[in-house]
């Protein structure tokens, strides 16, 4: 068995802004595994928030490759050599594809032919976000909008989006930014002020490690853990703070742990969202076994790119179409 890595860069269709900053392109690492005459490729997106970079991910995978003469690598023993994160995700998903050469891994599972996926509104001025909302709904047929926010002008931005997207579901993503709200503003006050805008869910309002701030706070809107939930070992500490978790393969370290996380989360009563880092269809395909039964799907990564990979997934009218 041999593992090869490659750094690839994809331009974004427009600058993408969240509470942590703005970028104009997306860097990914592709991993190809060759074994017994077969070859399979997968993709990951290193995430600086988790201490990852292109260089660190490639280094982890190359170190693993050097060990392959002494070990027999499988999905089962992969966690012995790589911790949960982007590097392990790419290797795990490539191993899945090696096992299922005749089909991508999601085809092993029961699937829906069409999946509604969130379409993302980048953080900007209320006026610019309103324009994004109008375009996504009227031009692209969005049925579910994901609105990126920071700790400022929250209600003003949400109001602008809702006025230009009156008939679609809206979820909000604070990316941990509501740990420091504007003066004289409380979390409970924000949750209450958002009620008139018919918000379906709020994602990660407080920083990881500050989740207990949500205990006992009235929140009529469902709360979802993202940065605070990477693997199944994180779940017990989130009970009572959130009602939903966001599963991303770049956090879990691949589909194998993602399926374990999903099963344990449902047993604990959590609803399931499946999300993604910005990436190509290659990364989205690997998450489809979770997406086909998730309560909320956010796999619009390729839509944010100026150009996806050849033969990518098909997005139309706010939906991901699985033409198998």
C-alpha positions in Angstrom: 0.0 0.0 0.0 1.2 3.5 -0.9 -0.3 6.9 0.0 0.3 10.0 -2.1 -0.7 13.6 -1.1 -1.3 16.7 -3.2 -2.1 20.3 -2.3 -4.8 21.8 -4.5 -6.3 25.3 -4.5 -9.7 26.3 -5.8 -10.9 29.9 -6.3 -14.1 30.9 -4.6 -17.0 32.3 -6.6 -17.0 35.3 -4.4 -15.1 36.3 -1.2 -16.3 34.2 1.7 -16.6 35.8 5.2 -17.3 34.4 8.6 -16.7 35.7 12.1 -13.0 34.7 11.8 -12.1 36.4 8.6 -12.4 36.5 4.8 -10.9 34.3 2.1 -10.9 34.2 -1.7 -9.8 30.7 -2.3 -9.9 27.3 -0.7 -6.9 25.0 -0.1 -7.5 21.3 0.1 -5.3 18.1 0.3 -6.1 15.2 -1.8 -4.9 11.7 -0.8 -4.6 8.8 -3.2 -4.1 5.3 -1.9 -2.8 2.4 -4.1 -3.2 -1.1 -3.0 -3.2 -4.5 -4.8 -3.6 -2.8 -8.2 -6.4 -0.6 -7.1 -6.4 3.2 -6.4 -8.8 5.5 -4.6 -8.7 9.2 -3.9 -10.3 11.4 -1.2 -10.1 15.0 -0.1 -9.8 17.0 3.2 -9.8 20.6 4.1 -7.2 21.6 6.8 -8.8 24.1 9.2 -6.7 26.7 11.1 -9.2 26.9 13.9 -8.2 23.4 14.8 -4.5 24.0 14.5 -4.3 22.5 11.0 -2.5 23.7 7.9 -1.8 22.2 4.4 1.8 21.5 5.6 0.8 19.9 8.9 -1.8 17.6 7.2 0.6 16.5 4.5 3.3 15.9 7.0 1.0 13.6 9.1 0.0 11.6 6.1 3.6 11.2 4.8 4.7 10.0 8.2 1.9 7.4 8.1 3.0 6.4 4.6 6.6 5.7 5.9 5.1 3.2 8.4 3.2 1.2 5.8 6.0 -1.3 5.3 5.6 -2.4 8.9 1.8 -2.3 9.4 -1.3 -3.4 7.6 -3.5 -0.3 7.5 -7.2 -0.6 7.8 -10.1 1.8 8.7 -10.3 -0.1 12.1 -6.7 0.6 13.1 -6.3 4.0 11.4 -7.0 5.9 14.7 -3.9 4.2 16.2 -1.8 6.3 13.8 -3.8 9.5 13.1 -5.9 11.6 15.5 -9.3 12.9 14.5 -9.0 15.7 12.0 -8.5 16.5 8.3 -5.6 14.1 7.7 -7.4 11.1 9.0 -10.5 12.1 7.2 -8.8 11.9 3.8 -7.1 8.6 4.5 -10.3 7.1 6.0 -12.5 8.1 3.0 -9.9 6.8 0.5 -9.9 3.5 2.4 -13.7 3.4 2.1 -13.4 3.9 -1.6 -10.8 1.2 -1.9 -13.3 -1.2 -0.3 -16.1 -0.1 -2.6 -14.4 0.3 -6.0 -17.7 -0.2 -7.9 -19.5 2.5 -5.9 -18.8 5.5 -3.8 -19.3 4.8 -0.1 -22.7 6.5 0.1 -24.1 4.0 -2.4 -23.8 1.3 0.2 -26.5 3.0 2.2 -30.2 3.8 1.6 -30.4 7.2 -0.1 -32.8 9.8 -1.1 -32.7 10.9 -4.7 -32.9 14.6 -3.7 -31.6 16.3 -0.6 -32.3 19.9 0.4 -29.0 21.6 1.3 -28.4 24.9 3.0 -27.0 27.7 0.8 -24.7 30.0 2.6 -24.9 33.8 3.1 -21.5 35.2 3.8 -21.1 37.7 6.7 -21.3 41.3 5.3 -23.3 44.5 5.8 -27.1 44.0 6.3 -27.7 45.4 2.8 -25.2 43.1 1.2 -26.6 40.1 3.0 -30.1 41.0 1.9 -28.8 41.1 -1.7 -27.3 37.6 -1.2 -30.5 36.3 0.2 -32.6 37.7 -2.7 -30.2 36.2 -5.3 -30.0 32.8 -3.7 -33.8 32.6 -3.5 -34.9 34.1 -6.8 -32.0 33.0 -9.0 -30.8 29.8 -7.4 -34.1 28.6 -5.8 -32.7 28.2 -2.3 -35.0 26.4 0.1 -32.7 26.6 3.2 -30.4 29.5 4.0 -27.4 29.4 6.3 -26.6 32.9 7.6 -23.1 33.6 8.8 -23.0 36.1 11.8 -20.6 37.6 14.3 -21.4 39.4 17.5 -22.5 42.7 16.0 -25.7 43.8 14.3 -27.2 40.3 14.7 -30.9 41.3 14.6 -30.4 43.9 11.9 -28.7 41.3 9.6 -31.2 38.6 10.3 -34.1 41.0 9.7 -32.5 42.1 6.3 -32.2 38.5 5.2 -35.7 37.4 6.3 -37.3 40.4 4.5 -35.6 39.2 1.3 -36.2 35.5 1.9 -39.7 35.3 3.4 -40.6 31.8 2.4 -37.5 29.7 3.1 -36.1 28.1 6.2 -33.2 30.0 7.8 -30.5 28.7 10.1 -27.9 30.9 11.8 -24.2 30.2 12.3 -22.4 32.4 14.8 -19.1 30.4 14.6 -18.6 30.9 18.4 -18.9 34.6 18.2 -21.7 35.3 20.7 -19.4 34.8 23.8 -18.8 38.5 23.6 -22.0 40.3 22.7 -22.5 44.0 22.4 -22.9 45.9 25.7 -26.3 45.4 27.5 -27.0 42.4 25.3 -27.5 38.9 26.7 -27.7 35.5 25.0 -31.3 35.0 26.3 -32.1 38.5 25.0 -30.8 37.6 21.5 -32.7 34.3 21.4 -35.9 36.1 22.3 -35.4 38.9 19.8 -34.9 36.3 17.0 -38.3 34.6 17.6 -40.2 36.8 15.1 -37.9 35.8 12.3 -38.9 32.1 12.3 -35.3 30.8 12.7 -35.0 27.0 12.5 -31.7 26.6 14.3 -28.7 28.5 15.7 -25.3 26.9 15.3 -22.5 27.2 17.9 -23.4 30.6 19.5 -20.6 30.4 22.2 -17.0 29.4 22.0 -16.0 25.8 22.5 -15.4 25.2 26.2 -18.0 27.8 27.2 -21.0 25.6 26.3 -22.1 25.6 29.9 -23.2 29.2 29.4 -26.2 27.7 27.5 -27.4 25.6 30.4 -30.6 26.9 31.9 -31.0 29.7 29.3 -34.4 29.8 27.6 -34.0 29.3 23.9 -37.1 28.6 21.9 -34.8 28.0 18.9 -32.9 24.8 18.5 -29.2 25.1 19.3 -26.6 23.0 17.4 -23.0 22.2 18.5 -20.3 22.5 15.8 -16.9 23.5 17.0 -17.7 21.8 20.4 -18.5 18.4 18.8 -15.8 16.6 16.9 -16.1 12.9 17.8 -18.4 10.7 19.9 -16.3 11.3 23.0 -17.5 14.9 23.1 -21.2 14.2 23.3 -21.8 13.6 27.0 -20.6 17.1 27.9 -23.0 18.7 25.5 -26.3 17.2 26.8 -28.5 20.0 28.1 -26.6 22.6 26.2 -27.6 21.7 22.7 -30.4 19.8 20.9 -28.5 19.1 17.7 -24.9 18.4 16.6 -23.2 19.2 13.3 -21.2 16.2 11.9 -18.3 17.2 9.7 -15.9 14.5 8.4 -12.9 16.8 8.7 -13.7 17.0 12.4 -14.5 13.3 13.0 -11.5 12.1 11.1 -13.6 10.4 8.4 -16.8 8.5 7.7 -16.0 5.7 10.0 -16.1 7.8 13.2 -18.9 9.9 11.8 -21.2 6.9 11.7 -20.3 6.1 15.3 -20.9 9.7 16.3 -24.3 9.7 14.5 -25.5 6.6 16.3 -24.4 7.7 19.8 -25.9 11.2 19.2 -29.3 9.8 18.2 -29.2 7.5 21.3 -28.7 10.5 23.5 -31.6 12.4 21.8 -29.7 14.8 19.6 -30.9 15.7 16.2 -28.4 15.5 13.4 -27.0 18.1 11.0 -24.3 17.2 8.5 -22.0 20.0 7.4 -18.8 20.6 5.6 -15.7 22.7 5.2 -15.6 24.5 1.9 -14.4 21.9 -0.6 -15.2 20.1 -3.8 -17.8 17.4 -4.6 -15.2 14.8 -3.7 -15.5 15.8 -0.1 -19.3 16.1 -0.2 -19.8 12.6 -1.6 -18.1 11.0 1.4 -20.6 12.7 3.8 -23.7 11.5 2.0 -24.2 8.4 4.2 -24.9 10.8 7.0 -26.8 13.3 4.8 -29.3 10.8 3.6 -30.9 10.6 7.1 -29.8 14.0 8.6 -32.4 16.5 9.9 -30.4 19.4 8.3 -27.9 19.1 5.5 -25.3 21.8 4.7 -23.2 20.4 1.9 -23.0 23.4 -0.4 -19.2 23.6 -0.5 -18.9 23.1 -4.3 -21.5 25.9 -4.9 -19.1 28.4 -3.2 -16.4 27.5 -5.7 -15.8 29.2 -9.0 -15.3 25.8 -10.5 -15.9 22.3 -9.0 -14.1 19.1 -10.0 -15.1 17.5 -13.3 -18.1 15.2 -12.9 -19.1 16.8 -9.6 -22.3 16.5 -7.8 -25.4 18.1 -9.3 -26.9 21.1 -7.4 -30.1 22.7 -8.6 -32.9 24.8 -7.0 -31.5 24.5 -3.5 -31.2 20.7 -3.7 -28.5 18.2 -4.1 -29.5 15.7 -6.8 -28.1 12.2 -6.6 -28.1 10.9 -10.2 -26.9 7.4 -9.6 
